[in-house]
Amino acid sequence: MIEESGLQDDKQSEGVIFRHLLATSTANDVDSQRVPIFVKEPLLDKHWQELKALMPELFVAAKAYYIYARAVNDFDGSSLRINETVPALRRLKLEALDTGSKTATAIASIWLAMELNLTNPIQAINELEYALAHLPHYSPDKNLQNALSKTIAHDWLRDAYLELFVPSRAFYHSQQILDSKEQAESSVVTTWAFFSAIDALLVQNSFDDALALVEDAVDYVSRVNSSHEKLLIYVQKLRAIVFQKGEGYENAAQKVMEQIRQLDTSKVKEKTQELSVYADALYSAVLNDEAKFNESVQQYKNIVLAKTVDSGFKQKIKLKMELELSRLYDAAGNYEKAYEHSQSYNKLLVAKNTERFKFSSSYFTDNLAEDIELAHYRQKELTTLRNERNGLSTDKEAMKTTIFALILVILLILTLWLWVAKKQSDLLAERDSLTGALTRRAMLNSLKKSLKSNKTSCIALLDVDNFKKINDRYGHIVGDEVLTTFTQIIQNRIRKSDKLCRYGGEEFLVYFSDTDEKSAKRILDELNVALSRQKYWNGTDEKFSVSFSSGILDVKGETNLDTIIKACDDLLYRAKREGRARVVSLSF
């Protein structure tokens, strides 16, 4: 094949480069034969420069691969290679910028991200987001330019954002894969995109959206010949049903478990064992079978921890395990254990991500195009200065144009930065700094719109019982912990369409959309039970439980907020008089 191609005798720069690429790619192969090719002559900078002038995208892809392959050989596959690859790929990116090709620069960025991912995932994410808009599309006719395509970038990003617990971005990149018209390299990429998108929706308590997406995912895997991929989606369907706890969820969960048990996973047992045991634990929670639940949870922990023994990703595996254990115990109604594992998850997450992830204005500007423009202006400026120095040109207007254009670019960046800063400031102003719940002002503005819909809805005013005594006895740090824990318990139970605000001090206002008085009262009773089970606090060694009283109103088309909140306040006062830790309701 190599003889037929004529590559062995090609004396052009492209031929020299590709002979070296083929030789380097199999230089350290032990288990298979090396490519039978002779490099004949050294690879020089002039060869790279000729290819860059002809085809900048191919130049960047070939040189990036050459940098990577040589370092892998030199360091025997060790991650220590990044001390060579990262600086070399950064220099290559600068070369790509000078070509003016957005695609070439994007290709350099994704190769750089691949190496940065080994030690600095935050920088890797920035490089991928930076390059994404200009990466080549995947093609079945693979070549060097599209070996790392837009689909692969979205796949990396959805996994990275899930790991960083940024569900909205994980969902976005998963959805980009699902909505893409280009065919994924394998069905596994699409299946994992469904899995991540559903997971992101569940984390955000968007259960209806998650169940709708589950149906699309089930339809997709029904056409895929993979028990592992089917199991992934069936487990997500089970989780969506159980976590939502909608009407008749027990029967729905039973049907999904029957589908799971009918799968033949014997050929992929190692891949599916963890998922199967997890599903058993979750279904045991539905059946209230405590013995089976505890047995399945222990099996799940044993399987996961066994994976960490020889893994280079111990922290990542343990992080995922703590999150899933928190969800399992929450589904089983053991809120104390759920909180315990949630705390463990948070500690591991903080330890893992010591460099806090921050969204920068790079998401709101086309930095890649901007860098290319700046590189072009820089080249023009240098050329003009050089010509003036040599006496070949005295054209000052070109310099003025360059400077003016640079000023415009800087002003554009400044304007965008100020706009982003204002949006972030507005967002912060809507959230209570301690609990993260909506502020009173943001809640009232939102309710003015929601109450016009004429849907059945309820509003509840909640007050933590004996909060002043808690503050006086245990101190304000413990008092703050009570409020943040209370907020977290509420947010984990209510839906995305519901709203929660810190109304003042220890008072909270909850809006239940499309919910009748009976259902809302049941949710509040469940919340009181969940809160009362929380007896351990980080700020004190003493154990104590907390309750709340609430007045809830079925508004039934009433739109006057002052009237509604006054009525809720009266009902709350009644609940306090009647002994606290109770809910008093009324309908207009």
C-alpha positions as CSV (number, residue, x, y, z in Angstrom):
1,M,0.0,0.0,0.0
2,I,2.8,2.4,0.9
3,E,4.6,1.5,-2.3
4,E,1.5,2.1,-4.4
5,S,1.0,5.5,-2.8
6,G,4.5,6.7,-3.8
7,L,5.0,8.1,-0.4
8,Q,8.4,6.4,0.0
9,D,9.9,8.3,-2.9
10,D,8.0,11.6,-2.5
11,K,10.6,14.4,-2.2
12,Q,8.1,17.2,-1.5
13,S,7.8,18.6,2.0
14,E,4.5,16.9,2.5
15,G,6.1,13.5,1.7
16,V,9.0,14.1,4.0
17,I,6.7,15.1,6.9
18,F,4.4,12.1,6.5
19,R,7.2,9.6,6.3
20,H,8.4,11.0,9.6
21,L,4.9,10.9,11.1
22,L,4.4,7.2,10.1
23,A,7.8,6.2,11.4
24,T,7.3,8.1,14.7
25,S,3.8,6.7,15.3
26,T,5.1,3.1,15.6
27,A,8.6,3.8,16.9
28,N,8.1,2.2,20.3
29,D,5.7,-0.6,19.2
30,V,6.6,-3.9,20.7
31,D,3.5,-6.0,20.1
32,S,3.1,-5.1,16.5
33,Q,5.4,-4.5,13.5
34,R,6.6,-1.0,12.8
35,V,5.4,0.7,9.6
36,P,7.8,-0.4,6.9
37,I,9.0,3.1,5.8
38,F,12.4,4.8,5.6
39,V,12.6,8.5,6.5
40,K,15.6,9.0,4.1
41,E,16.2,12.6,5.0
42,P,15.9,14.7,8.2
43,L,12.7,16.7,8.9
44,L,13.6,20.4,8.8
45,D,11.8,23.6,9.6
46,K,11.7,24.5,5.9
47,H,9.4,21.4,5.3
48,W,7.0,22.6,7.9
49,Q,7.0,26.2,6.6
50,E,6.2,25.0,3.1
51,L,3.3,22.9,4.3
52,K,2.1,25.8,6.5
53,A,2.0,28.2,3.5
54,L,0.1,25.6,1.3
55,M,-2.3,24.1,3.9
56,P,-2.3,25.7,7.4
57,E,-4.9,23.3,8.8
58,L,-3.0,20.2,7.7
59,F,0.3,21.8,8.9
60,V,-1.1,22.3,12.4
61,A,-2.8,18.9,12.7
62,A,0.4,17.1,11.4
63,K,2.8,19.1,13.7
64,A,0.5,18.7,16.7
65,Y,0.4,14.9,16.2
66,Y,4.2,14.8,15.6
67,I,4.8,16.7,18.9
68,Y,2.5,14.3,20.7
69,A,3.9,11.1,19.2
70,R,7.5,12.0,19.8
71,A,6.9,12.9,23.4
72,V,4.9,9.7,24.0
73,N,7.9,7.8,22.7
74,D,10.5,9.8,24.7
75,F,8.6,9.4,28.0
76,D,7.2,5.9,27.4
77,G,3.6,7.1,27.6
78,S,4.1,8.8,31.0
79,S,2.2,12.0,31.8
80,L,5.6,13.7,32.4
81,R,5.6,14.3,28.6
82,I,3.4,17.4,29.2
83,N,6.5,19.3,30.3
84,E,7.5,19.1,26.6
85,T,4.1,18.9,24.8
86,V,2.3,21.8,26.4
87,P,5.0,24.5,25.7
88,A,5.5,23.1,22.2
89,L,1.7,23.1,21.5
90,R,1.4,26.6,22.9
91,R,4.1,27.8,20.4
92,L,2.2,25.9,17.6
93,K,-1.0,27.7,18.5
94,L,0.8,31.1,18.1
95,E,2.0,29.9,14.7
96,A,-1.6,29.0,13.8
97,L,-2.8,32.4,14.8
98,D,-0.3,34.0,12.5
99,T,-1.7,32.0,9.5
100,G,-5.1,33.7,10.0
101,S,-7.0,30.4,9.9
102,K,-9.6,30.0,12.6
103,T,-9.8,26.2,11.9
104,A,-6.0,25.8,12.2
105,T,-6.0,27.7,15.5
106,A,-8.9,25.6,16.8
107,I,-7.0,22.4,15.9
108,A,-4.0,23.5,17.8
109,S,-6.2,24.4,20.8
110,I,-7.9,21.0,21.0
111,W,-4.5,19.2,20.9
112,L,-3.3,21.5,23.6
113,A,-6.5,20.8,25.6
114,M,-5.9,17.0,25.3
115,E,-2.6,17.4,27.0
116,L,-3.7,20.0,29.6
117,N,-6.5,17.6,30.6
118,L,-3.9,15.4,32.3
119,T,-3.0,18.1,35.0
120,N,-5.2,21.2,34.6
121,P,-8.8,20.4,33.5
122,I,-9.8,24.1,34.0
123,Q,-7.3,25.3,31.4
124,A,-8.3,22.4,29.2
125,I,-11.9,23.5,29.3
126,N,-11.0,27.0,28.5
127,E,-9.0,25.8,25.4
128,L,-11.9,23.6,24.3
129,E,-14.5,26.4,24.7
130,Y,-12.2,28.7,22.9
131,A,-11.8,26.4,19.9
132,L,-15.3,24.9,19.7
133,A,-16.9,27.2,17.2
134,H,-14.2,26.6,14.6
135,L,-13.3,23.0,15.0
136,P,-13.8,20.7,11.9
137,H,-16.8,18.4,11.8
138,Y,-16.4,14.7,12.2
139,S,-16.2,12.7,9.0
140,P,-16.2,8.9,8.4
141,D,-13.3,9.6,6.0
142,K,-11.0,10.4,8.9
143,N,-7.9,12.5,8.3
144,L,-5.5,14.4,10.5
145,Q,-7.5,17.6,10.3
146,N,-10.7,16.1,11.7
147,A,-9.2,13.4,14.0
148,L,-10.2,15.6,17.0
149,S,-13.6,17.0,15.8
150,K,-16.3,19.2,17.2
151,T,-18.2,16.1,18.4
152,I,-15.2,14.9,20.4
153,A,-14.8,18.4,22.0
154,H,-18.5,18.4,23.1
155,D,-18.0,14.9,24.5
156,W,-15.0,15.9,26.5
157,L,-16.8,19.1,27.8
158,R,-20.0,17.3,28.9
159,D,-17.9,14.9,30.9
160,A,-15.7,17.7,32.4
161,Y,-18.6,19.9,33.4
162,L,-20.4,16.9,35.1
163,E,-17.2,16.2,37.1
164,L,-17.0,19.9,38.1
165,F,-20.7,19.8,39.0
166,V,-21.8,22.4,36.5
167,P,-25.0,20.6,35.3
168,S,-26.2,23.4,33.0
169,R,-23.1,23.4,30.9
170,A,-22.9,19.5,31.0
171,F,-26.5,19.5,29.6
172,Y,-25.7,22.1,26.9
173,H,-22.7,20.1,25.5
174,S,-24.7,16.8,25.7
175,Q,-27.5,18.4,23.8
176,Q,-25.2,19.7,21.2
177,I,-24.1,16.1,20.4
178,L,-27.7,15.0,20.3
179,D,-28.8,17.9,18.1
180,S,-25.8,17.7,15.8
181,K,-26.5,16.6,12.2
182,E,-23.1,15.0,12.0
183,Q,-22.9,11.3,12.8
184,A,-21.0,10.5,16.0
185,E,-18.0,8.2,15.7
186,S,-19.8,5.5,17.6
187,S,-23.2,4.9,19.3
188,V,-21.5,5.0,22.7
189,V,-20.8,8.8,22.3
190,T,-24.5,9.4,21.6
191,T,-25.6,7.1,24.5
192,W,-23.3,8.9,27.0
193,A,-24.6,12.2,25.7
194,F,-28.2,11.1,26.6
195,F,-26.9,9.8,29.9
196,S,-25.2,13.0,30.9
197,A,-28.1,15.2,29.7
198,I,-30.6,13.2,31.8
199,D,-28.2,13.3,34.8
200,A,-27.8,17.1,34.5
201,L,-31.6,17.5,34.4
202,L,-32.0,15.3,37.5
203,V,-29.4,17.3,39.4
204,Q,-31.5,20.4,38.6
205,N,-34.7,18.6,39.7
206,S,-36.1,19.0,36.2
207,F,-37.9,15.7,36.4
208,D,-40.5,16.2,33.6
209,D,-37.8,17.2,31.1
210,A,-35.6,14.3,32.2
211,L,-38.4,11.8,31.7
212,A,-39.2,13.3,28.2
213,L,-35.5,12.9,27.2
214,V,-35.5,9.4,28.6
215,E,-38.1,8.4,26.1
216,D,-35.9,9.6,23.2
217,A,-32.9,7.8,24.7
218,V,-34.9,4.5,25.1
219,D,-35.9,4.8,21.5
220,Y,-32.3,5.4,20.4
221,V,-30.8,2.4,22.3
222,S,-33.6,0.1,21.1
223,R,-31.8,0.3,17.7
224,V,-28.3,-0.3,19.2
225,N,-26.9,-3.8,19.7
226,S,-25.3,-3.2,23.1
227,S,-26.6,-4.4,26.4
228,H,-24.3,-2.0,28.2
229,E,-25.8,1.0,26.4
230,K,-29.3,-0.2,27.0
231,L,-28.6,-0.7,30.8
232,L,-27.1,2.9,31.0
233,I,-30.4,4.4,29.7
234,Y,-32.7,2.0,31.6
235,V,-30.9,3.0,34.9
236,Q,-31.4,6.7,34.1
237,K,-35.1,6.0,33.4
238,L,-35.4,4.3,36.8
239,R,-33.6,7.2,38.6
240,A,-35.9,9.8,36.9
241,I,-39.0,7.9,38.0
242,V,-37.9,7.2,41.6
243,F,-36.4,10.7,42.2
244,Q,-39.6,12.4,40.9
245,K,-41.9,10.2,43.0
246,G,-44.9,11.0,40.8
247,E,-48.2,9.3,40.8
248,G,-47.9,5.5,40.3
249,Y,-44.1,5.7,40.4
250,E,-43.9,2.3,42.1
251,N,-45.5,0.5,39.1
252,A,-43.4,2.4,36.6
253,A,-40.2,1.5,38.5
254,Q,-41.2,-2.2,38.5
255,K,-41.6,-2.2,34.7
256,V,-38.2,-0.7,34.2
257,M,-36.6,-3.2,36.6
258,E,-38.2,-6.0,34.6
259,Q,-36.5,-4.5,31.4
260,I,-33.2,-4.3,33.2
261,R,-33.4,-7.9,34.5
262,Q,-34.2,-9.2,30.9
263,L,-30.9,-7.8,29.6
264,D,-28.2,-10.3,28.8
265,T,-25.1,-8.6,30.3
266,S,-23.0,-11.8,30.7
267,K,-20.6,-10.7,27.9
268,V,-20.0,-7.3,29.5
269,K,-20.3,-8.2,33.1
270,E,-17.4,-6.1,34.2
271,K,-18.9,-3.0,32.7
272,T,-22.4,-3.6,33.9
273,Q,-22.0,-5.0,37.4
274,E,-21.8,-1.6,39.1
275,L,-25.0,-0.3,37.3
276,S,-26.9,-3.5,38.0
277,V,-26.3,-3.4,41.7
278,Y,-27.1,0.3,41.8
279,A,-30.4,-0.4,40.1
280,D,-31.1,-3.1,42.7
281,A,-30.5,-0.7,45.6
282,L,-32.7,2.0,44.0
283,Y,-35.6,-0.4,43.5
284,S,-35.2,-1.8,47.0
285,A,-35.7,1.8,48.2
286,V,-39.0,1.9,46.2
287,L,-40.1,-1.4,47.9
288,N,-39.0,-0.1,51.3
289,D,-37.0,-3.4,51.6
290,E,-34.4,-2.1,54.1
291,A,-32.4,-5.3,54.3
292,K,-32.1,-5.7,50.5
293,F,-31.3,-2.0,50.2
294,N,-28.4,-2.2,52.7
295,E,-27.1,-5.3,51.1
296,S,-27.2,-3.7,47.6
297,V,-25.6,-0.5,48.8
298,Q,-22.7,-2.4,50.4
299,Q,-22.2,-4.4,47.2
300,Y,-22.2,-1.2,45.2
301,K,-19.6,0.4,47.5
302,N,-17.4,-2.8,47.3
303,I,-17.5,-2.8,43.5
304,V,-16.7,0.9,43.2
305,L,-13.9,0.9,45.8
306,A,-12.3,-2.2,44.1
307,K,-12.0,-0.1,40.9
308,T,-9.9,2.5,42.8
309,V,-7.1,0.0,43.6
310,D,-5.3,0.1,40.2
311,S,-6.9,3.3,38.9
312,G,-5.2,6.6,38.3
313,F,-8.6,8.3,38.9
314,K,-9.2,7.3,42.6
315,Q,-10.5,10.7,43.6
316,K,-12.9,11.0,40.6
317,I,-14.3,7.5,41.3
318,K,-14.9,8.2,45.1
319,L,-16.5,11.6,44.2
320,K,-19.0,9.9,42.0
321,M,-19.7,7.2,44.6
322,E,-20.4,9.7,47.4
323,L,-22.8,11.6,45.1
324,E,-24.7,8.4,44.2
325,L,-24.8,7.2,47.8
326,S,-26.4,10.5,48.8
327,R,-29.0,10.0,46.1
328,L,-29.7,6.4,47.1
329,Y,-30.2,7.3,50.8
330,D,-32.4,10.2,49.8
331,A,-34.6,7.9,47.7
332,A,-34.8,5.5,50.7
333,G,-35.9,8.4,53.0
334,N,-32.8,8.1,55.1
335,Y,-32.1,11.8,55.0
336,E,-29.4,11.7,57.8
337,K,-27.2,9.3,55.7
338,A,-28.0,11.2,52.6
339,Y,-26.8,14.4,54.2
340,E,-23.7,12.6,55.5
341,H,-22.7,11.4,52.0
342,S,-23.6,14.8,50.6
343,Q,-21.1,16.4,53.0
344,S,-18.5,13.9,52.0
345,Y,-19.1,14.6,48.4
346,N,-18.7,18.4,49.0
347,K,-15.4,17.9,50.9
348,L,-14.0,15.7,48.1
349,L,-15.2,18.2,45.5
350,V,-13.5,21.1,47.2
351,A,-10.3,19.1,47.6
352,K,-10.3,18.1,44.0
353,N,-11.1,21.5,42.5
354,T,-8.8,23.7,44.5
355,E,-8.8,26.2,41.7
356,R,-12.3,27.4,41.6
357,F,-13.9,27.4,38.2
358,K,-15.1,30.7,37.0
359,F,-17.0,31.6,33.8
360,S,-15.2,34.3,32.1
361,S,-16.3,36.7,29.4
362,S,-14.7,34.3,26.9
363,Y,-18.1,32.6,26.6
364,F,-19.6,35.8,25.4
365,T,-17.0,36.8,22.8
366,D,-15.4,35.1,19.9
367,N,-11.9,35.1,21.3
368,L,-10.5,33.0,18.6
369,A,-11.5,35.4,15.8
370,E,-10.4,38.2,18.0
371,D,-6.9,36.8,18.5
372,I,-6.6,36.2,14.8
373,E,-7.5,39.8,14.1
374,L,-5.0,41.0,16.7
375,A,-2.4,38.8,15.1
376,H,-3.1,40.3,11.7
377,Y,-2.9,43.9,13.0
378,R,0.3,43.0,14.8
379,Q,1.8,41.7,11.5
380,K,0.7,44.8,9.6
381,E,2.2,47.1,12.3
382,L,5.5,45.2,12.3
383,T,5.6,45.3,8.5
384,T,5.0,49.1,8.4
385,L,7.7,49.7,11.0
386,R,10.2,47.6,9.1
387,N,9.5,49.3,5.9
388,E,9.9,52.7,7.4
389,R,13.2,51.7,9.0
390,N,14.5,50.5,5.7
391,G,13.3,53.7,3.9
392,L,11.0,51.6,1.7
393,S,7.8,53.2,3.0
394,T,6.6,56.4,4.7
395,D,3.0,55.6,4.7
396,K,1.8,56.8,8.2
397,E,-1.9,56.3,7.3
398,A,-1.5,52.6,7.5
399,M,-0.2,52.9,11.0
400,K,-3.0,55.2,12.0
401,T,-5.5,52.7,10.6
402,T,-3.9,49.9,12.5
403,I,-3.9,51.8,15.8
404,F,-7.5,52.9,15.2
405,A,-8.6,49.3,14.6
406,L,-6.7,48.1,17.7
407,I,-8.5,50.8,19.8
408,L,-11.9,49.6,18.4
409,V,-11.1,46.0,19.3
410,I,-10.1,47.1,22.8
411,L,-13.3,49.1,23.2
412,L,-15.4,46.2,22.0
413,I,-13.7,43.9,24.5
414,L,-14.2,46.5,27.3
415,T,-17.9,46.9,26.4
416,L,-18.5,43.2,26.4
417,W,-16.7,42.8,29.7
418,L,-18.8,45.6,31.3
419,W,-22.0,43.9,29.9
420,V,-21.0,40.5,31.4
421,A,-20.1,42.1,34.7
422,K,-23.5,43.8,34.9
423,K,-25.3,40.5,34.1
424,Q,-23.3,38.8,36.8
425,S,-24.1,41.6,39.3
426,D,-27.8,41.5,38.4
427,L,-27.7,37.7,39.0
428,L,-26.0,38.1,42.4
429,A,-28.6,40.7,43.4
430,E,-31.4,38.2,42.9
431,R,-29.8,35.6,45.3
432,D,-29.5,35.7,49.1
433,S,-25.8,35.7,49.9
434,L,-26.1,33.1,52.8
435,T,-28.6,30.5,51.5
436,G,-28.6,31.0,47.7
437,A,-32.4,31.3,47.7
438,L,-34.1,34.1,45.9
439,T,-34.2,37.5,47.6
440,R,-37.6,38.9,48.7
441,R,-37.6,41.5,45.9
442,A,-36.7,38.9,43.2
443,M,-39.4,36.6,44.5
444,L,-42.1,39.2,44.5
445,N,-41.3,40.3,41.0
446,S,-41.4,36.7,39.8
447,L,-44.7,36.0,41.6
448,K,-46.4,39.0,39.9
449,K,-45.9,37.2,36.6
450,S,-46.6,33.7,37.8
451,L,-49.9,34.5,39.5
452,K,-51.3,35.9,36.2
453,S,-51.3,32.4,34.7
454,N,-54.5,31.4,36.5
455,K,-53.1,28.0,37.2
456,T,-53.8,26.2,40.5
457,S,-51.0,27.2,42.8
458,C,-50.1,27.6,46.4
459,I,-47.9,30.0,48.4
460,A,-46.5,29.0,51.8
461,L,-44.7,31.1,54.5
462,L,-42.3,29.1,56.6
463,D,-40.6,30.0,59.8
464,V,-37.9,28.0,61.7
465,D,-39.2,27.2,65.1
466,N,-37.3,28.7,68.1
467,F,-34.6,30.1,65.9
468,K,-33.7,32.9,68.3
469,K,-33.0,30.2,71.0
470,I,-30.8,28.3,68.6
471,N,-28.8,31.5,67.9
472,D,-28.5,32.4,71.5
473,R,-27.5,28.9,72.7
474,Y,-25.2,27.7,69.8
475,G,-24.2,31.0,68.2
476,H,-24.7,32.6,64.8
477,I,-22.5,30.2,62.9
478,V,-24.7,27.3,63.8
479,G,-27.8,29.4,63.2
480,D,-26.5,30.1,59.6
481,E,-25.8,26.4,59.2
482,V,-29.4,25.7,60.1
483,L,-30.7,28.1,57.5
484,T,-28.5,26.9,54.7
485,T,-29.3,23.2,55.5
486,F,-33.0,24.1,55.6
487,T,-32.7,25.8,52.2
488,Q,-30.8,22.8,50.8
489,I,-33.5,20.3,52.0
490,I,-36.3,22.4,50.4
491,Q,-34.4,22.9,47.1
492,N,-33.8,19.2,46.8
493,R,-37.5,18.4,47.2
494,I,-39.3,21.1,45.2
495,R,-39.4,21.2,41.4
496,K,-37.7,23.6,39.0
497,S,-41.0,25.3,38.3
498,D,-41.4,26.1,42.0
499,K,-39.7,29.0,43.7
500,L,-38.0,29.6,47.1
501,C,-37.0,32.8,48.7
502,R,-35.5,33.9,52.0
503,Y,-38.3,36.3,53.0
504,G,-36.5,37.7,56.0
505,G,-34.4,36.3,58.9
506,E,-35.6,32.7,59.5
507,E,-38.7,33.1,57.3
508,F,-38.9,31.6,53.8
509,L,-41.6,31.9,51.1
510,V,-42.3,29.0,48.8
511,Y,-44.4,29.1,45.6
512,F,-45.8,25.7,44.4
513,S,-46.8,26.0,40.8
514,D,-49.6,23.9,39.3
515,T,-50.1,22.3,42.8
516,D,-53.2,22.0,44.9
517,E,-53.4,22.7,48.6
518,K,-53.4,19.0,49.6
519,S,-50.3,18.2,47.6
520,A,-48.4,21.2,48.8
521,K,-49.3,20.4,52.4
522,R,-48.0,16.9,51.9
523,I,-44.7,18.2,50.6
524,L,-44.3,20.6,53.6
525,D,-45.0,17.7,56.0
526,E,-42.3,15.7,54.3
527,L,-39.9,18.6,54.6
528,N,-40.6,18.9,58.3
529,V,-39.8,15.2,58.7
530,A,-36.6,15.6,56.7
531,L,-35.5,18.6,58.7
532,S,-36.2,16.9,62.0
533,R,-33.9,14.0,61.1
534,Q,-30.9,16.4,60.8
535,K,-29.4,16.3,64.2
536,Y,-25.7,16.7,63.6
537,W,-24.2,20.2,62.9
538,N,-20.6,21.1,61.9
539,G,-20.6,24.2,64.3
540,T,-21.3,22.3,67.5
541,D,-20.8,18.9,69.1
542,E,-24.3,19.0,70.6
543,K,-27.1,17.1,68.9
544,F,-30.4,18.9,68.3
545,S,-33.2,18.8,65.8
546,V,-35.1,21.6,64.1
547,S,-38.7,22.1,62.9
548,F,-40.6,24.7,61.2
549,S,-44.2,26.1,61.1
550,S,-46.0,27.1,58.0
551,G,-49.1,28.8,56.7
552,I,-50.1,27.7,53.2
553,L,-52.7,29.3,50.9
554,D,-54.3,27.9,47.8
555,V,-54.5,31.2,45.8
556,K,-57.0,30.0,43.2
557,G,-56.6,33.0,40.9
558,E,-55.9,35.6,43.5
559,T,-53.3,38.0,42.2
560,N,-53.0,40.6,45.1
561,L,-49.7,39.7,46.7
562,D,-50.2,41.8,49.8
563,T,-53.5,40.0,50.5
564,I,-51.9,36.6,49.9
565,I,-48.9,37.1,52.1
566,K,-51.0,38.7,54.9
567,A,-53.2,35.6,54.8
568,C,-50.1,33.3,54.9
569,D,-48.7,35.3,57.8
570,D,-52.0,34.9,59.8
571,L,-52.0,31.1,59.1
572,L,-48.4,30.9,60.2
573,Y,-49.2,32.7,63.4
574,R,-52.0,30.1,64.0
575,A,-49.6,27.3,63.4
576,K,-47.2,28.7,66.0
577,R,-50.1,29.1,68.5
578,E,-51.2,25.5,68.0
579,G,-47.8,24.1,69.0
580,R,-45.3,24.6,66.2
581,A,-43.9,22.0,63.8
582,R,-47.1,22.0,61.9
583,V,-48.8,23.3,58.7
584,V,-52.0,25.3,58.7
585,S,-53.7,25.7,55.3
586,L,-56.6,27.6,53.8
587,S,-58.1,28.3,50.3
588,F,-59.3,31.6,48.9
